[in-house]
Amino acid sequence: MQIKIDKDTDTDTKTYKDVFHRVSAIVTRLLSVDPTQVELKADFSKDLGADSLDIVELILSFEEEFSIVIPDEAASEISTIEQAVKYIVKKIRET
């Protein structure tokens, strides 16, 4: 899958792609969705069928996978793969 990098996306393409692939693997595993459904613009609820418990499990898995903390306020604003990837890349940069 090719990832389009735009001006709002982290300029380190390698880091962005790595995070995307790791997030995709988590989403595919936890939501039991076909990997082809996991696209940057995919919404966890609308496109991938996640309920509120699934989203909590995704956030916890992202925290564990990337050794970061995602506060509740930030987690509530993450609804797409792209938002998750951008937030995780930002957190990685801060450490």
N, CA, C and O atoms as a Tinker XYZ file with bonds, in Angstrom:
   380  protein
     1  N      0.838000   -1.177000    0.000000    73     2
     2  CA     0.000000    0.000000    0.000000    64     1     3
     3  C      0.882000    1.238000    0.000000    63     2     4     5
     4  O      1.836000    1.316000    0.773000    81     3
     5  N      0.581000    2.191000   -0.843000    73     3     6
     6  CA     1.323000    3.438000   -0.851000    64     5     7
     7  C      0.657000    4.420000    0.086000    63     6     8     9
     8  O     -0.568000    4.489000    0.184000    81     7
     9  N      1.493000    5.178000    0.771000    73     7    10
    10  CA     0.990000    6.167000    1.704000    64     9    11
    11  C      1.316000    7.537000    1.137000    63    10    12    13
    12  O      2.477000    7.864000    0.894000    81    11
    13  N      0.287000    8.323000    0.933000    73    11    14
    14  CA     0.485000    9.677000    0.427000    64    13    15
    15  C      0.859000   10.584000    1.594000    63    14    16    17
    16  O      0.138000   10.660000    2.589000    81    15
    17  N      1.972000   11.256000    1.465000    73    15    18
    18  CA     2.435000   12.166000    2.499000    64    17    19
    19  C      2.093000   13.587000    2.055000    63    18    20    21
    20  O      2.481000   14.023000    0.971000    81    19
    21  N      1.366000   14.295000    2.904000    73    19    22
    22  CA     1.010000   15.671000    2.556000    64    21    23
    23  C      1.734000   16.636000    3.486000    63    22    24    25
    24  O      2.488000   16.212000    4.362000    81    23
    25  N      1.509000   17.911000    3.297000    73    23    26
    26  CA     2.243000   18.917000    4.061000    64    25    27
    27  C      1.952000   18.848000    5.555000    63    26    28    29
    28  O      2.757000   19.334000    6.350000    81    27
    29  N      0.838000   18.266000    5.960000    73    27    30
    30  CA     0.517000   18.161000    7.378000    64    29    31
    31  C      1.078000   16.886000    8.004000    63    30    32    33
    32  O      0.966000   16.679000    9.212000    81    31
    33  N      1.674000   16.042000    7.181000    73    31    34
    34  CA     2.176000   14.768000    7.656000    64    33    35
    35  C      3.645000   14.909000    8.002000    63    34    36    37
    36  O      4.370000   15.698000    7.396000    81    35
    37  N      4.071000   14.132000    8.982000    73    35    38
    38  CA     5.464000   14.126000    9.386000    64    37    39
    39  C      6.357000   13.938000    8.170000    63    38    40    41
    40  O      6.075000   13.100000    7.314000    81    39
    41  N      7.427000   14.710000    8.090000    73    39    42
    42  CA     8.298000   14.652000    6.924000    64    41    43
    43  C      9.182000   13.420000    6.909000    63    42    44    45
    44  O      9.746000   13.089000    5.866000    81    43
    45  N      9.319000   12.739000    8.020000    73    43    46
    46  CA    10.109000   11.525000    8.057000    64    45    47
    47  C      9.236000   10.375000    7.566000    63    46    48    49
    48  O      8.545000    9.722000    8.348000    81    47
    49  N      9.279000   10.146000    6.275000    73    47    50
    50  CA     8.418000    9.162000    5.634000    64    49    51
    51  C      8.629000    7.765000    6.198000    63    50    52    53
    52  O      7.668000    7.013000    6.360000    81    51
    53  N      9.874000    7.409000    6.499000    73    51    54
    54  CA    10.156000    6.079000    7.019000    64    53    55
    55  C      9.448000    5.859000    8.354000    63    54    56    57
    56  O      8.827000    4.817000    8.559000    81    55
    57  N      9.537000    6.822000    9.251000    73    55    58
    58  CA     8.868000    6.707000   10.553000    64    57    59
    59  C      7.360000    6.626000   10.363000    63    58    60    61
    60  O      6.698000    5.795000   10.984000    81    59
    61  N      6.822000    7.475000    9.518000    73    59    62
    62  CA     5.381000    7.504000    9.275000    64    61    63
    63  C      4.904000    6.161000    8.726000    63    62    64    65
    64  O      3.890000    5.627000    9.176000    81    63
    65  N      5.636000    5.615000    7.752000    73    63    66
    66  CA     5.258000    4.330000    7.167000    64    65    67
    67  C      5.366000    3.204000    8.185000    63    66    68    69
    68  O      4.500000    2.330000    8.240000    81    67
    69  N      6.425000    3.219000    8.992000    73    67    70
    70  CA     6.593000    2.188000   10.017000    64    69    71
    71  C      5.429000    2.220000   11.004000    63    70    72    73
    72  O      4.863000    1.179000   11.339000    81    71
    73  N      5.079000    3.403000   11.460000    73    71    74
    74  CA     3.964000    3.535000   12.401000    64    73    75
    75  C      2.674000    3.082000   11.735000    63    74    76    77
    76  O      1.880000    2.370000   12.351000    81    75
    77  N      2.453000    3.480000   10.495000    73    75    78
    78  CA     1.244000    3.068000    9.784000    64    77    79
    79  C      1.140000    1.544000    9.717000    63    78    80    81
    80  O      0.079000    0.980000    9.988000    81    79
    81  N      2.224000    0.887000    9.362000    73    79    82
    82  CA     2.190000   -0.573000    9.229000    64    81    83
    83  C      1.954000   -1.258000   10.575000    63    82    84    85
    84  O      1.247000   -2.263000   10.642000    81    83
    85  N      2.532000   -0.730000   11.630000    73    83    86
    86  CA     2.320000   -1.314000   12.958000    64    85    87
    87  C      0.892000   -1.073000   13.442000    63    86    88    89
    88  O      0.274000   -1.963000   14.026000    81    87
    89  N      0.368000    0.129000   13.200000    73    87    90
    90  CA    -1.023000    0.433000   13.553000    64    89    91
    91  C     -1.961000   -0.469000   12.743000    63    90    92    93
    92  O     -2.926000   -1.009000   13.284000    81    91
    93  N     -1.677000   -0.628000   11.458000    73    91    94
    94  CA    -2.497000   -1.486000   10.593000    64    93    95
    95  C     -2.552000   -2.914000   11.115000    63    94    96    97
    96  O     -3.611000   -3.541000   11.122000    81    95
    97  N     -1.410000   -3.420000   11.549000    73    95    98
    98  CA    -1.363000   -4.793000   12.069000    64    97    99
    99  C     -2.223000   -4.929000   13.322000    63    98   100   101
   100  O     -2.926000   -5.925000   13.492000    81    99
   101  N     -2.166000   -3.936000   14.192000    73    99   102
   102  CA    -2.977000   -3.951000   15.418000    64   101   103
   103  C     -4.459000   -3.904000   15.064000    63   102   104   105
   104  O     -5.251000   -4.690000   15.584000    81   103
   105  N     -4.829000   -2.991000   14.190000    73   103   106
   106  CA    -6.230000   -2.826000   13.799000    64   105   107
   107  C     -6.748000   -4.107000   13.143000    63   106   108   109
   108  O     -7.843000   -4.573000   13.459000    81   107
   109  N     -5.967000   -4.667000   12.241000    73   107   110
   110  CA    -6.373000   -5.894000   11.556000    64   109   111
   111  C     -6.593000   -7.024000   12.555000    63   110   112   113
   112  O     -7.571000   -7.766000   12.461000    81   111
   113  N     -5.678000   -7.148000   13.512000    73   111   114
   114  CA    -5.772000   -8.225000   14.497000    64   113   115
   115  C     -6.948000   -8.033000   15.450000    63   114   116   117
   116  O     -7.735000   -8.956000   15.661000    81   115
   117  N     -7.068000   -6.843000   16.023000    73   115   118
   118  CA    -8.102000   -6.613000   17.037000    64   117   119
   119  C     -9.514000   -6.539000   16.468000    63   118   120   121
   120  O    -10.467000   -6.984000   17.107000    81   119
   121  N     -9.649000   -5.982000   15.281000    73   119   122
   122  CA   -10.987000   -5.822000   14.702000    64   121   123
   123  C    -11.334000   -6.940000   13.724000    63   122   124   125
   124  O    -12.439000   -6.981000   13.184000    81   123
   125  N    -10.393000   -7.838000   13.502000    73   123   126
   126  CA   -10.611000   -8.959000   12.566000    64   125   127
   127  C    -11.126000   -8.472000   11.216000    63   126   128   129
   128  O    -12.097000   -9.003000   10.676000    81   127
   129  N    -10.456000   -7.453000   10.684000    73   127   130
   130  CA   -10.835000   -6.922000    9.373000    64   129   131
   131  C     -9.787000   -7.320000    8.341000    63   130   132   133
   132  O     -8.644000   -7.634000    8.673000    81   131
   133  N    -10.206000   -7.297000    7.095000    73   131   134
   134  CA    -9.297000   -7.575000    5.994000    64   133   135
   135  C     -8.276000   -6.439000    5.910000    63   134   136   137
   136  O     -8.650000   -5.269000    5.982000    81   135
   137  N     -7.006000   -6.769000    5.761000    73   135   138
   138  CA    -5.974000   -5.722000    5.684000    64   137   139
   139  C     -6.226000   -4.680000    4.596000    63   138   140   141
   140  O     -5.774000   -3.542000    4.719000    81   139
   141  N     -6.934000   -5.052000    3.542000    73   139   142
   142  CA    -7.205000   -4.087000    2.474000    64   141   143
   143  C     -8.173000   -2.992000    2.920000    63   142   144   145
   144  O     -8.259000   -1.949000    2.271000    81   143
   145  N     -8.904000   -3.212000    4.017000    73   143   146
   146  CA    -9.824000   -2.204000    4.540000    64   145   147
   147  C     -9.098000   -1.136000    5.359000    63   146   148   149
   148  O     -9.637000   -0.057000    5.603000    81   147
   149  N     -7.886000   -1.445000    5.774000    73   147   150
   150  CA    -7.150000   -0.548000    6.661000    64   149   151
   151  C     -6.392000    0.473000    5.820000    63   150   152   153
   152  O     -5.266000    0.239000    5.380000    81   151
   153  N     -7.042000    1.602000    5.615000    73   151   154
   154  CA    -6.482000    2.704000    4.841000    64   153   155
   155  C     -6.360000    3.920000    5.737000    63   154   156   157
   156  O     -7.013000    3.989000    6.779000    81   155
   157  N     -5.539000    4.872000    5.350000    73   155   158
   158  CA    -5.334000    6.061000    6.177000    64   157   159
   159  C     -6.631000    6.747000    6.568000    63   158   160   161
   160  O     -6.795000    7.142000    7.722000    81   159
   161  N     -7.538000    6.891000    5.642000    73   159   162
   162  CA    -8.779000    7.629000    5.906000    64   161   163
   163  C     -9.855000    6.790000    6.585000    63   162   164   165
   164  O    -10.932000    7.299000    6.894000    81   163
   165  N     -9.574000    5.503000    6.821000    73   163   166
   166  CA   -10.583000    4.618000    7.416000    64   165   167
   167  C    -10.923000    5.058000    8.842000    63   166   168   169
   168  O    -10.040000    5.277000    9.672000    81   167
   169  N    -12.214000    5.180000    9.097000    73   167   170
   170  CA   -12.724000    5.528000   10.415000    64   169   171
   171  C    -12.927000    4.229000   11.201000    63   170   172   173
   172  O    -13.518000    3.277000   10.692000    81   171
   173  N    -12.433000    4.195000   12.444000    73   171   174
   174  CA   -12.525000    2.977000   13.239000    64   173   175
   175  C    -13.969000    2.482000   13.362000    63   174   176   177
   176  O    -14.226000    1.288000   13.210000    81   175
   177  N    -14.898000    3.377000   13.634000    73   175   178
   178  CA   -16.293000    2.979000   13.827000    64   177   179
   179  C    -17.042000    2.810000   12.516000    63   178   180   181
   180  O    -17.597000    1.746000   12.241000    81   179
   181  N    -17.055000    3.857000   11.712000    73   179   182
   182  CA   -17.860000    3.861000   10.495000    64   181   183
   183  C    -17.378000    2.871000    9.440000    63   182   184   185
   184  O    -18.184000    2.171000    8.829000    81   183
   185  N    -16.073000    2.813000    9.227000    73   183   186
   186  CA   -15.540000    1.979000    8.150000    64   185   187
   187  C    -15.109000    0.583000    8.610000    63   186   188   189
   188  O    -15.180000   -0.377000    7.843000    81   187
   189  N    -14.662000    0.479000    9.871000    73   187   190
   190  CA   -14.103000   -0.791000   10.337000    64   189   191
   191  C    -14.967000   -1.494000   11.374000    63   190   192   193
   192  O    -14.621000   -2.578000   11.844000    81   191
   193  N    -16.100000   -0.876000   11.733000    73   191   194
   194  CA   -17.066000   -1.524000   12.615000    64   193   195
   195  C    -16.688000   -1.605000   14.082000    63   194   196   197
   196  O    -17.236000   -2.433000   14.809000    81   195
   197  N    -15.769000   -0.770000   14.534000    73   195   198
   198  CA   -15.354000   -0.791000   15.940000    64   197   199
   199  C    -16.422000   -0.160000   16.825000    63   198   200   201
   200  O    -17.005000    0.867000   16.478000    81   199
   201  N    -16.673000   -0.792000   17.981000    73   199   202
   202  CA   -17.545000   -0.162000   18.970000    64   201   203
   203  C    -16.657000    0.521000   20.007000    63   202   204   205
   204  O    -15.433000    0.496000   19.880000    81   203
   205  N    -17.251000    1.124000   21.021000    73   203   206
   206  CA   -16.473000    1.909000   21.989000    64   205   207
   207  C    -15.449000    1.050000   22.734000    63   206   208   209
   208  O    -14.348000    1.518000   23.024000    81   207
   209  N    -15.794000   -0.185000   23.042000    73   207   210
   210  CA   -14.847000   -1.076000   23.720000    64   209   211
   211  C    -13.677000   -1.416000   22.795000    63   210   212   213
   212  O    -12.530000   -1.467000   23.236000    81   211
   213  N    -13.966000   -1.648000   21.520000    73   211   214
   214  CA   -12.903000   -1.912000   20.548000    64   213   215
   215  C    -11.928000   -0.743000   20.479000    63   214   216   217
   216  O    -10.715000   -0.938000   20.416000    81   215
   217  N    -12.464000    0.462000   20.492000    73   215   218
   218  CA   -11.610000    1.652000   20.390000    64   217   219
   219  C    -10.716000    1.776000   21.620000    63   218   220   221
   220  O     -9.543000    2.131000   21.500000    81   219
   221  N    -11.254000    1.488000   22.794000    73   219   222
   222  CA   -10.435000    1.497000   24.013000    64   221   223
   223  C     -9.317000    0.465000   23.888000    63   222   224   225
   224  O     -8.172000    0.749000   24.238000    81   223
   225  N     -9.637000   -0.714000   23.398000    73   223   226
   226  CA    -8.628000   -1.763000   23.218000    64   225   227
   227  C     -7.575000   -1.348000   22.193000    63   226   228   229
   228  O     -6.393000   -1.644000   22.368000    81   227
   229  N     -7.990000   -0.669000   21.134000    73   227   230
   230  CA    -7.034000   -0.178000   20.148000    64   229   231
   231  C     -6.073000    0.819000   20.782000    63   230   232   233
   232  O     -4.858000    0.719000   20.609000    81   231
   233  N     -6.624000    1.776000   21.515000    73   231   234
   234  CA    -5.778000    2.798000   22.158000    64   233   235
   235  C     -4.783000    2.142000   23.108000    63   234   236   237
   236  O     -3.601000    2.487000   23.101000    81   235
   237  N     -5.245000    1.204000   23.923000    73   235   238
   238  CA    -4.359000    0.504000   24.849000    64   237   239
   239  C     -3.269000   -0.261000   24.096000    63   238   240   241
   240  O     -2.115000   -0.295000   24.525000    81   239
   241  N     -3.638000   -0.864000   22.990000    73   239   242
   242  CA    -2.656000   -1.599000   22.186000    64   241   243
   243  C     -1.643000   -0.660000   21.548000    63   242   244   245
   244  O     -0.458000   -0.986000   21.470000    81   243
   245  N     -2.098000    0.507000   21.090000    73   243   246
   246  CA    -1.167000    1.497000   20.534000    64   245   247
   247  C     -0.186000    1.946000   21.616000    63   246   248   249
   248  O      1.014000    2.064000   21.366000    81   247
   249  N     -0.704000    2.195000   22.816000    73   247   250
   250  CA     0.164000    2.624000   23.919000    64   249   251
   251  C      1.228000    1.566000   24.203000    63   250   252   253
   252  O      2.402000    1.890000   24.381000    81   251
   253  N      0.815000    0.318000   24.243000    73   251   254
   254  CA     1.745000   -0.765000   24.532000    64   253   255
   255  C      2.760000   -0.945000   23.405000    63   254   256   257
   256  O      3.958000   -1.073000   23.656000    81   255
   257  N      2.282000   -0.954000   22.185000    73   255   258
   258  CA     3.156000   -1.173000   21.024000    64   257   259
   259  C      4.227000   -0.096000   20.898000    63   258   260   261
   260  O      5.375000   -0.395000   20.569000    81   259
   261  N      3.857000    1.156000   21.160000    73   259   262
   262  CA     4.769000    2.268000   20.938000    64   261   263
   263  C      5.350000    2.847000   22.226000    63   262   264   265
   264  O      6.081000    3.837000   22.186000    81   263
   265  N      5.034000    2.243000   23.356000    73   263   266
   266  CA     5.530000    2.702000   24.662000    64   265   267
   267  C      5.243000    4.188000   24.877000    63   266   268   269
   268  O      6.127000    4.970000   25.227000    81   267
   269  N      3.986000    4.547000   24.658000    73   267   270
   270  CA     3.547000    5.927000   24.846000    64   269   271
   271  C      2.291000    5.927000   25.711000    63   270   272   273
   272  O      1.693000    4.883000   25.969000    81   271
   273  N      1.908000    7.117000   26.148000    73   271   274
   274  CA     0.655000    7.299000   26.869000    64   273   275
   275  C     -0.222000    8.207000   26.016000    63   274   276   277
   276  O      0.213000    9.266000   25.562000    81   275
   277  N     -1.459000    7.778000   25.807000    73   275   278
   278  CA    -2.422000    8.587000   25.059000    64   277   279
   279  C     -3.497000    9.010000   26.055000    63   278   280   281
   280  O     -4.339000    8.197000   26.437000    81   279
   281  N     -3.477000   10.281000   26.483000    73   279   282
   282  CA    -4.485000   10.746000   27.443000    64   281   283
   283  C     -5.906000   10.606000   26.885000    63   282   284   285
   284  O     -6.114000   10.605000   25.672000    81   283
   285  N     -6.870000   10.490000   27.790000    73   283   286
   286  CA    -8.271000   10.324000   27.380000    64   285   287
   287  C     -8.727000   11.421000   26.428000    63   286   288   289
   288  O     -9.455000   11.153000   25.473000    81   287
   289  N     -8.299000   12.661000   26.685000    73   287   290
   290  CA    -8.710000   13.787000   25.833000    64   289   291
   291  C     -8.233000   13.575000   24.398000    63   290   292   293
   292  O     -8.973000   13.817000   23.445000    81   291
   293  N     -6.991000   13.123000   24.257000    73   291   294
   294  CA    -6.438000   12.885000   22.922000    64   293   295
   295  C     -7.096000   11.659000   22.291000    63   294   296   297
   296  O     -7.418000   11.665000   21.102000    81   295
   297  N     -7.292000   10.622000   23.079000    73   295   298
   298  CA    -7.896000    9.391000   22.565000    64   297   299
   299  C     -9.288000    9.648000   22.000000    63   298   300   301
   300  O     -9.681000    9.048000   21.000000    81   299
   301  N    -10.025000   10.537000   22.643000    73   299   302
   302  CA   -11.386000   10.816000   22.181000    64   301   303
   303  C    -11.406000   11.543000   20.835000    63   302   304   305
   304  O    -12.440000   11.586000   20.168000    81   303
   305  N    -10.280000   12.106000   20.443000    73   303   306
   306  CA   -10.192000   12.815000   19.166000    64   305   307
   307  C     -9.619000   11.950000   18.048000    63   306   308   309
   308  O     -9.550000   12.385000   16.899000    81   307
   309  N     -9.212000   10.739000   18.377000    73   307   310
   310  CA    -8.640000    9.833000   17.375000    64   309   311
   311  C     -9.745000    8.912000   16.870000    63   310   312   313
   312  O    -10.199000    8.020000   17.586000    81   311
   313  N    -10.170000    9.136000   15.637000    73   311   314
   314  CA   -11.244000    8.307000   15.080000    64   313   315
   315  C    -10.864000    7.639000   13.769000    63   314   316   317
   316  O    -11.612000    6.802000   13.263000    81   315
   317  N     -9.709000    7.999000   13.211000    73   315   318
   318  CA    -9.273000    7.393000   11.954000    64   317   319
   319  C     -7.859000    6.842000   12.097000    63   318   320   321
   320  O     -7.136000    7.179000   13.035000    81   319
   321  N     -7.486000    5.997000   11.159000    73   319   322
   322  CA    -6.126000    5.456000   11.126000    64   321   323
   323  C     -5.132000    6.608000   11.021000    63   322   324   325
   324  O     -4.125000    6.632000   11.728000    81   323
   325  N     -5.413000    7.547000   10.152000    73   323   326
   326  CA    -4.497000    8.673000    9.937000    64   325   327
   327  C     -4.304000    9.491000   11.206000    63   326   328   329
   328  O     -3.178000    9.870000   11.528000    81   327
   329  N     -5.379000    9.767000   11.927000    73   327   330
   330  CA    -5.259000   10.523000   13.169000    64   329   331
   331  C     -4.415000    9.758000   14.177000    63   330   332   333
   332  O     -3.607000   10.357000   14.887000    81   331
   333  N     -4.591000    8.453000   14.250000    73   331   334
   334  CA    -3.800000    7.631000   15.170000    64   333   335
   335  C     -2.323000    7.679000   14.794000    63   334   336   337
   336  O     -1.465000    7.879000   15.654000    81   335
   337  N     -2.032000    7.497000   13.522000    73   335   338
   338  CA    -0.647000    7.490000   13.061000    64   337   339
   339  C      0.017000    8.836000   13.329000    63   338   340   341
   340  O      1.134000    8.885000   13.844000    81   339
   341  N     -0.657000    9.919000   12.988000    73   339   342
   342  CA    -0.083000   11.249000   13.210000    64   341   343
   343  C      0.172000   11.507000   14.688000    63   342   344   345
   344  O      1.212000   12.054000   15.055000    81   343
   345  N     -0.777000   11.112000   15.540000    73   343   346
   346  CA    -0.601000   11.321000   16.977000    64   345   347
   347  C      0.576000   10.502000   17.501000    63   346   348   349
   348  O      1.381000   11.006000   18.283000    81   347
   349  N      0.679000    9.255000   17.082000    73   347   350
   350  CA     1.761000    8.391000   17.552000    64   349   351
   351  C      3.115000    8.914000   17.086000    63   350   352   353
   352  O      4.068000    8.933000   17.864000    81   351
   353  N      3.212000    9.337000   15.837000    73   351   354
   354  CA     4.471000    9.896000   15.325000    64   353   355
   355  C      4.855000   11.125000   16.145000    63   354   356   357
   356  O      6.023000   11.302000   16.492000    81   355
   357  N      3.883000   11.964000   16.451000    73   355   358
   358  CA     4.140000   13.166000   17.268000    64   357   359
   359  C      4.674000   12.768000   18.646000    63   358   360   361
   360  O      5.645000   13.353000   19.127000    81   359
   361  N      4.049000   11.785000   19.276000    73   359   362
   362  CA     4.477000   11.340000   20.602000    64   361   363
   363  C      5.884000   10.733000   20.558000    63   362   364   365
   364  O      6.683000   10.951000   21.469000    81   363
   365  N      6.181000    9.982000   19.512000    73   363   366
   366  CA     7.507000    9.398000   19.365000    64   365   367
   367  C      8.556000   10.501000   19.264000    63   366   368   369
   368  O      9.641000   10.395000   19.836000    81   367
   369  N      8.225000   11.547000   18.539000    73   367   370
   370  CA     9.139000   12.682000   18.370000    64   369   371
   371  C      9.409000   13.403000   19.688000    63   370   372   373
   372  O     10.487000   13.964000   19.887000    81   371
   373  N      8.431000   13.385000   20.581000    73   371   374
   374  CA     8.565000   14.086000   21.860000    64   373   375
   375  C      9.456000   13.336000   22.843000    63   374   376   377
   376  O      9.967000   13.920000   23.798000    81   375
   377  N      9.641000   12.039000   22.604000    73   375   378
   378  CA    10.438000   11.249000   23.556000    64   377   379
   379  C     11.904000   11.247000   23.236000    63   378   380
   380  O     12.691000   10.625000   23.950000    81   379
